[in-house]
Amino acid sequence: MAAIALVVCYRGFRWPLGENDAVEVWTAGHELVATLPGRIVRHLVELHLAGAVLGHEMQALIRKPPAILPSSTVREQRRQRRRSRRP
């Protein structure tokens, strides 16, 4: 996967996220958790996107066996057994 460029959008303003820019991570309770450099954020996004692509490729490779329904006689036998077990 080629390197990506992240663009920060806020209230109509747009600017590219540079490698020396900082991204602050806050909790919902307004506590600062970490300050991440822009290059780390870019690498995290690239890693996430690459993982998603691999996941979709793996799903495409997995073949599910076709569903085979039991014959009507087998279904009827099962129904009779279930009925016989009921008090």
PADO-279413 format. One record per atom (N, C-alpha, C, O): atom name; x, y, z; residue in three letters; residue number from 1. Coordinates in steps of 0.2 Angstrom, whole numbers, plus 5000, padded with zeros to 4 digits. Example, Ala and Ser with C-alpha at 12.3 -4.5 7.8 and 13.67 -1.06 7.14 Angstrom:
<rs>
R; name; px; py; pz; resn; resi
R; N; 5066; 4972; 5039; ALA; 1
R; CA; 5062; 4978; 5039; ALA; 1
R; C; 5066; 4984; 5039; ALA; 1
R; O; 5071; 4983; 5042; ALA; 1
R; N; 5064; 4989; 5035; SER; 2
R; CA; 5068; 4995; 5036; SER; 2
R; C; 5064; 5000; 5039; SER; 2
R; O; 5067; 5006; 5040; SER; 2
</rs>
This chain:
<rs>
R; name; px; py; pz; resn; resi
R; N; 5004; 4994; 5000; MET; 1
R; CA; 5000; 5000; 5000; MET; 1
R; C; 5004; 5006; 5000; MET; 1
R; O; 5009; 5006; 5004; MET; 1
R; N; 5003; 5011; 4996; ALA; 2
R; CA; 5007; 5017; 4996; ALA; 2
R; C; 5005; 5021; 5002; ALA; 2
R; O; 5000; 5021; 5005; ALA; 2
R; N; 5010; 5026; 5003; ALA; 3
R; CA; 5009; 5030; 5009; ALA; 3
R; C; 5003; 5035; 5008; ALA; 3
R; O; 5002; 5037; 5002; ALA; 3
R; N; 5000; 5036; 5013; ILE; 4
R; CA; 4994; 5041; 5012; ILE; 4
R; C; 4995; 5047; 5015; ILE; 4
R; O; 5000; 5048; 5019; ILE; 4
R; N; 4991; 5052; 5014; ALA; 5
R; CA; 4992; 5059; 5017; ALA; 5
R; C; 4985; 5060; 5020; ALA; 5
R; O; 4980; 5059; 5017; ALA; 5
R; N; 4986; 5062; 5027; LEU; 6
R; CA; 4980; 5064; 5031; LEU; 6
R; C; 4978; 5071; 5030; LEU; 6
R; O; 4983; 5075; 5031; LEU; 6
R; N; 4972; 5073; 5030; VAL; 7
R; CA; 4970; 5080; 5030; VAL; 7
R; C; 4965; 5081; 5035; VAL; 7
R; O; 4960; 5078; 5036; VAL; 7
R; N; 4967; 5086; 5040; VAL; 8
R; CA; 4963; 5088; 5045; VAL; 8
R; C; 4958; 5093; 5043; VAL; 8
R; O; 4959; 5098; 5040; VAL; 8
R; N; 4951; 5091; 5044; CYS; 9
R; CA; 4946; 5095; 5043; CYS; 9
R; C; 4942; 5098; 5049; CYS; 9
R; O; 4940; 5093; 5053; CYS; 9
R; N; 4941; 5104; 5050; TYR; 10
R; CA; 4938; 5107; 5055; TYR; 10
R; C; 4934; 5113; 5054; TYR; 10
R; O; 4937; 5118; 5052; TYR; 10
R; N; 4928; 5113; 5054; ARG; 11
R; CA; 4923; 5119; 5053; ARG; 11
R; C; 4925; 5122; 5046; ARG; 11
R; O; 4926; 5128; 5046; ARG; 11
R; N; 4926; 5118; 5041; GLY; 12
R; CA; 4927; 5121; 5034; GLY; 12
R; C; 4935; 5122; 5033; GLY; 12
R; O; 4936; 5124; 5027; GLY; 12
R; N; 4939; 5122; 5038; PHE; 13
R; CA; 4946; 5123; 5037; PHE; 13
R; C; 4949; 5116; 5035; PHE; 13
R; O; 4947; 5111; 5038; PHE; 13
R; N; 4954; 5115; 5031; ARG; 14
R; CA; 4957; 5109; 5029; ARG; 14
R; C; 4965; 5111; 5029; ARG; 14
R; O; 4967; 5115; 5026; ARG; 14
R; N; 4969; 5106; 5032; TRP; 15
R; CA; 4976; 5107; 5031; TRP; 15
R; C; 4979; 5100; 5032; TRP; 15
R; O; 4976; 5096; 5035; TRP; 15
R; N; 4984; 5098; 5028; PRO; 16
R; CA; 4987; 5092; 5029; PRO; 16
R; C; 4990; 5091; 5035; PRO; 16
R; O; 4994; 5095; 5038; PRO; 16
R; N; 4990; 5085; 5038; LEU; 17
R; CA; 4993; 5083; 5044; LEU; 17
R; C; 5000; 5081; 5043; LEU; 17
R; O; 5002; 5076; 5040; LEU; 17
R; N; 5005; 5086; 5045; GLY; 18
R; CA; 5012; 5085; 5044; GLY; 18
R; C; 5015; 5080; 5049; GLY; 18
R; O; 5012; 5078; 5054; GLY; 18
R; N; 5021; 5078; 5047; GLU; 19
R; CA; 5024; 5073; 5052; GLU; 19
R; C; 5026; 5076; 5059; GLU; 19
R; O; 5027; 5073; 5064; GLU; 19
R; N; 5027; 5083; 5059; ASN; 20
R; CA; 5029; 5086; 5065; ASN; 20
R; C; 5023; 5089; 5069; ASN; 20
R; O; 5024; 5092; 5074; ASN; 20
R; N; 5017; 5088; 5066; ASP; 21
R; CA; 5011; 5090; 5069; ASP; 21
R; C; 5009; 5085; 5075; ASP; 21
R; O; 5012; 5080; 5075; ASP; 21
R; N; 5005; 5088; 5080; ALA; 22
R; CA; 5004; 5083; 5085; ALA; 22
R; C; 4996; 5082; 5086; ALA; 22
R; O; 4992; 5087; 5084; ALA; 22
R; N; 4994; 5076; 5087; VAL; 23
R; CA; 4987; 5075; 5088; VAL; 23
R; C; 4986; 5073; 5096; VAL; 23
R; O; 4989; 5068; 5098; VAL; 23
R; N; 4982; 5077; 5099; GLU; 24
R; CA; 4980; 5075; 5106; GLU; 24
R; C; 4974; 5070; 5106; GLU; 24
R; O; 4969; 5071; 5103; GLU; 24
R; N; 4975; 5066; 5111; VAL; 25
R; CA; 4970; 5061; 5112; VAL; 25
R; C; 4967; 5062; 5119; VAL; 25
R; O; 4971; 5062; 5124; VAL; 25
R; N; 4960; 5063; 5119; TRP; 26
R; CA; 4957; 5065; 5125; TRP; 26
R; C; 4952; 5060; 5127; TRP; 26
R; O; 4949; 5057; 5122; TRP; 26
R; N; 4950; 5059; 5133; THR; 27
R; CA; 4945; 5055; 5135; THR; 27
R; C; 4938; 5059; 5135; THR; 27
R; O; 4938; 5065; 5134; THR; 27
R; N; 4933; 5055; 5136; ALA; 28
R; CA; 4926; 5059; 5136; ALA; 28
R; C; 4926; 5063; 5142; ALA; 28
R; O; 4922; 5068; 5142; ALA; 28
R; N; 4930; 5062; 5147; GLY; 29
R; CA; 4930; 5066; 5153; GLY; 29
R; C; 4934; 5072; 5153; GLY; 29
R; O; 4936; 5074; 5158; GLY; 29
R; N; 4937; 5073; 5147; HIS; 30
R; CA; 4941; 5079; 5146; HIS; 30
R; C; 4948; 5078; 5150; HIS; 30
R; O; 4951; 5083; 5152; HIS; 30
R; N; 4951; 5072; 5149; GLU; 31
R; CA; 4958; 5071; 5152; GLU; 31
R; C; 4962; 5069; 5146; GLU; 31
R; O; 4960; 5065; 5142; GLU; 31
R; N; 4968; 5073; 5146; LEU; 32
R; CA; 4973; 5071; 5140; LEU; 32
R; C; 4976; 5064; 5141; LEU; 32
R; O; 4979; 5063; 5147; LEU; 32
R; N; 4975; 5060; 5136; VAL; 33
R; CA; 4978; 5053; 5137; VAL; 33
R; C; 4985; 5053; 5134; VAL; 33
R; O; 4990; 5051; 5137; VAL; 33
R; N; 4986; 5056; 5128; ALA; 34
R; CA; 4992; 5056; 5125; ALA; 34
R; C; 4993; 5061; 5119; ALA; 34
R; O; 4987; 5064; 5117; ALA; 34
R; N; 4999; 5063; 5117; THR; 35
R; CA; 5000; 5067; 5112; THR; 35
R; C; 5004; 5063; 5107; THR; 35
R; O; 5010; 5061; 5108; THR; 35
R; N; 5001; 5062; 5101; LEU; 36
R; CA; 5004; 5058; 5096; LEU; 36
R; C; 5007; 5062; 5090; LEU; 36
R; O; 5004; 5066; 5088; LEU; 36
R; N; 5013; 5061; 5088; PRO; 37
R; CA; 5016; 5064; 5082; PRO; 37
R; C; 5012; 5062; 5076; PRO; 37
R; O; 5009; 5057; 5075; PRO; 37
R; N; 5011; 5067; 5071; GLY; 38
R; CA; 5008; 5066; 5065; GLY; 38
R; C; 5010; 5060; 5061; GLY; 38
R; O; 5006; 5056; 5058; GLY; 38
R; N; 5016; 5058; 5061; ARG; 39
R; CA; 5019; 5052; 5058; ARG; 39
R; C; 5017; 5046; 5061; ARG; 39
R; O; 5015; 5041; 5057; ARG; 39
R; N; 5016; 5046; 5067; ILE; 40
R; CA; 5013; 5040; 5071; ILE; 40
R; C; 5006; 5039; 5069; ILE; 40
R; O; 5004; 5033; 5067; ILE; 40
R; N; 5002; 5044; 5069; VAL; 41
R; CA; 4995; 5044; 5067; VAL; 41
R; C; 4994; 5041; 5060; VAL; 41
R; O; 4990; 5037; 5058; VAL; 41
R; N; 4998; 5044; 5055; ARG; 42
R; CA; 4998; 5041; 5048; ARG; 42
R; C; 5000; 5034; 5048; ARG; 42
R; O; 4996; 5030; 5044; ARG; 42
R; N; 5005; 5032; 5051; HIS; 43
R; CA; 5006; 5025; 5051; HIS; 43
R; C; 5001; 5020; 5054; HIS; 43
R; O; 5000; 5015; 5052; HIS; 43
R; N; 4998; 5023; 5059; LEU; 44
R; CA; 4992; 5019; 5062; LEU; 44
R; C; 4986; 5018; 5057; LEU; 44
R; O; 4983; 5013; 5057; LEU; 44
R; N; 4985; 5024; 5054; VAL; 45
R; CA; 4979; 5023; 5049; VAL; 45
R; C; 4981; 5019; 5043; VAL; 45
R; O; 4977; 5015; 5041; VAL; 45
R; N; 4987; 5019; 5041; GLU; 46
R; CA; 4990; 5014; 5036; GLU; 46
R; C; 4989; 5007; 5038; GLU; 46
R; O; 4987; 5003; 5034; GLU; 46
R; N; 4991; 5006; 5044; LEU; 47
R; CA; 4991; 4999; 5047; LEU; 47
R; C; 4984; 4997; 5047; LEU; 47
R; O; 4982; 4991; 5045; LEU; 47
R; N; 4979; 5001; 5049; HIS; 48
R; CA; 4972; 4999; 5050; HIS; 48
R; C; 4969; 4998; 5043; HIS; 48
R; O; 4966; 4993; 5042; HIS; 48
R; N; 4971; 5002; 5038; LEU; 49
R; CA; 4968; 5001; 5031; LEU; 49
R; C; 4971; 4994; 5028; LEU; 49
R; O; 4967; 4991; 5025; LEU; 49
R; N; 4977; 4993; 5029; ALA; 50
R; CA; 4980; 4987; 5026; ALA; 50
R; C; 4977; 4981; 5029; ALA; 50
R; O; 4976; 4976; 5026; ALA; 50
R; N; 4976; 4981; 5036; GLY; 51
R; CA; 4973; 4975; 5039; GLY; 51
R; C; 4966; 4974; 5037; GLY; 51
R; O; 4964; 4969; 5036; GLY; 51
R; N; 4962; 4980; 5035; ALA; 52
R; CA; 4955; 4979; 5033; ALA; 52
R; C; 4955; 4976; 5026; ALA; 52
R; O; 4951; 4972; 5024; ALA; 52
R; N; 4960; 4978; 5022; VAL; 53
R; CA; 4961; 4975; 5015; VAL; 53
R; C; 4962; 4968; 5015; VAL; 53
R; O; 4959; 4964; 5012; VAL; 53
R; N; 4967; 4966; 5020; LEU; 54
R; CA; 4969; 4959; 5021; LEU; 54
R; C; 4963; 4955; 5023; LEU; 54
R; O; 4962; 4949; 5021; LEU; 54
R; N; 4959; 4958; 5028; GLY; 55
R; CA; 4953; 4954; 5030; GLY; 55
R; C; 4948; 4953; 5025; GLY; 55
R; O; 4945; 4947; 5024; GLY; 55
R; N; 4947; 4958; 5020; HIS; 56
R; CA; 4942; 4957; 5015; HIS; 56
R; C; 4945; 4951; 5010; HIS; 56
R; O; 4941; 4947; 5007; HIS; 56
R; N; 4951; 4952; 5009; GLU; 57
R; CA; 4954; 4947; 5004; GLU; 57
R; C; 4954; 4940; 5007; GLU; 57
R; O; 4952; 4935; 5003; GLU; 57
R; N; 4955; 4939; 5014; MET; 58
R; CA; 4954; 4932; 5017; MET; 58
R; C; 4947; 4930; 5016; MET; 58
R; O; 4946; 4924; 5015; MET; 58
R; N; 4942; 4934; 5017; GLN; 59
R; CA; 4935; 4932; 5017; GLN; 59
R; C; 4933; 4930; 5010; GLN; 59
R; O; 4929; 4926; 5009; GLN; 59
R; N; 4936; 4933; 5005; ALA; 60
R; CA; 4935; 4931; 4998; ALA; 60
R; C; 4938; 4924; 4996; ALA; 60
R; O; 4935; 4921; 4992; ALA; 60
R; N; 4943; 4922; 5000; LEU; 61
R; CA; 4946; 4916; 4999; LEU; 61
R; C; 4943; 4910; 5002; LEU; 61
R; O; 4943; 4904; 5000; LEU; 61
R; N; 4939; 4912; 5008; ILE; 62
R; CA; 4936; 4907; 5012; ILE; 62
R; C; 4929; 4905; 5008; ILE; 62
R; O; 4925; 4909; 5006; ILE; 62
R; N; 4929; 4898; 5006; ARG; 63
R; CA; 4923; 4896; 5003; ARG; 63
R; C; 4918; 4892; 5008; ARG; 63
R; O; 4920; 4888; 5012; ARG; 63
R; N; 4912; 4894; 5008; LYS; 64
R; CA; 4907; 4891; 5012; LYS; 64
R; C; 4904; 4885; 5008; LYS; 64
R; O; 4902; 4886; 5002; LYS; 64
R; N; 4903; 4879; 5011; PRO; 65
R; CA; 4900; 4874; 5008; PRO; 65
R; C; 4893; 4875; 5007; PRO; 65
R; O; 4890; 4879; 5011; PRO; 65
R; N; 4890; 4873; 5001; PRO; 66
R; CA; 4883; 4874; 5000; PRO; 66
R; C; 4879; 4871; 5005; PRO; 66
R; O; 4880; 4866; 5007; PRO; 66
R; N; 4873; 4874; 5006; ALA; 67
R; CA; 4869; 4871; 5011; ALA; 67
R; C; 4865; 4865; 5008; ALA; 67
R; O; 4863; 4866; 5003; ALA; 67
R; N; 4865; 4860; 5012; ILE; 68
R; CA; 4862; 4854; 5010; ILE; 68
R; C; 4856; 4852; 5014; ILE; 68
R; O; 4857; 4851; 5020; ILE; 68
R; N; 4850; 4853; 5012; LEU; 69
R; CA; 4844; 4852; 5016; LEU; 69
R; C; 4843; 4844; 5017; LEU; 69
R; O; 4844; 4841; 5012; LEU; 69
R; N; 4841; 4842; 5022; PRO; 70
R; CA; 4839; 4835; 5023; PRO; 70
R; C; 4833; 4833; 5019; PRO; 70
R; O; 4829; 4838; 5018; PRO; 70
R; N; 4832; 4827; 5017; SER; 71
R; CA; 4827; 4825; 5013; SER; 71
R; C; 4820; 4826; 5017; SER; 71
R; O; 4821; 4826; 5023; SER; 71
R; N; 4815; 4826; 5014; SER; 72
R; CA; 4808; 4826; 5018; SER; 72
R; C; 4807; 4820; 5023; SER; 72
R; O; 4804; 4821; 5028; SER; 72
R; N; 4809; 4814; 5021; THR; 73
R; CA; 4808; 4809; 5025; THR; 73
R; C; 4813; 4810; 5032; THR; 73
R; O; 4810; 4808; 5037; THR; 73
R; N; 4819; 4812; 5031; VAL; 74
R; CA; 4823; 4813; 5037; VAL; 74
R; C; 4820; 4819; 5041; VAL; 74
R; O; 4820; 4818; 5047; VAL; 74
R; N; 4817; 4824; 5038; ARG; 75
R; CA; 4814; 4829; 5042; ARG; 75
R; C; 4808; 4827; 5046; ARG; 75
R; O; 4807; 4828; 5052; ARG; 75
R; N; 4804; 4822; 5042; GLU; 76
R; CA; 4798; 4819; 5046; GLU; 76
R; C; 4800; 4815; 5051; GLU; 76
R; O; 4797; 4815; 5057; GLU; 76
R; N; 4805; 4811; 5051; GLN; 77
R; CA; 4808; 4807; 5056; GLN; 77
R; C; 4810; 4811; 5062; GLN; 77
R; O; 4809; 4809; 5068; GLN; 77
R; N; 4813; 4816; 5061; ARG; 78
R; CA; 4815; 4821; 5066; ARG; 78
R; C; 4809; 4824; 5070; ARG; 78
R; O; 4809; 4824; 5076; ARG; 78
R; N; 4804; 4826; 5066; ARG; 79
R; CA; 4798; 4828; 5069; ARG; 79
R; C; 4795; 4823; 5074; ARG; 79
R; O; 4793; 4825; 5079; ARG; 79
R; N; 4795; 4817; 5071; GLN; 80
R; CA; 4792; 4811; 5075; GLN; 80
R; C; 4795; 4810; 5082; GLN; 80
R; O; 4793; 4809; 5087; GLN; 80
R; N; 4802; 4810; 5081; ARG; 81
R; CA; 4806; 4809; 5087; ARG; 81
R; C; 4805; 4815; 5092; ARG; 81
R; O; 4805; 4814; 5098; ARG; 81
R; N; 4805; 4821; 5090; ARG; 82
R; CA; 4803; 4827; 5094; ARG; 82
R; C; 4797; 4826; 5098; ARG; 82
R; O; 4796; 4827; 5104; ARG; 82
R; N; 4792; 4824; 5094; ARG; 83
R; CA; 4785; 4823; 5097; ARG; 83
R; C; 4785; 4818; 5102; ARG; 83
R; O; 4782; 4818; 5107; ARG; 83
R; N; 4789; 4812; 5101; SER; 84
R; CA; 4789; 4807; 5105; SER; 84
R; C; 4792; 4808; 5112; SER; 84
R; O; 4791; 4805; 5117; SER; 84
R; N; 4797; 4813; 5112; ARG; 85
R; CA; 4800; 4815; 5118; ARG; 85
R; C; 4796; 4820; 5122; ARG; 85
R; O; 4798; 4821; 5128; ARG; 85
R; N; 4791; 4823; 5119; ARG; 86
R; CA; 4787; 4828; 5123; ARG; 86
R; C; 4783; 4824; 5128; ARG; 86
R; O; 4780; 4819; 5126; ARG; 86
R; N; 4782; 4827; 5134; PRO; 87
R; CA; 4778; 4823; 5139; PRO; 87
R; C; 4770; 4824; 5137; PRO; 87
R; O; 4766; 4821; 5141; PRO; 87
</rs>
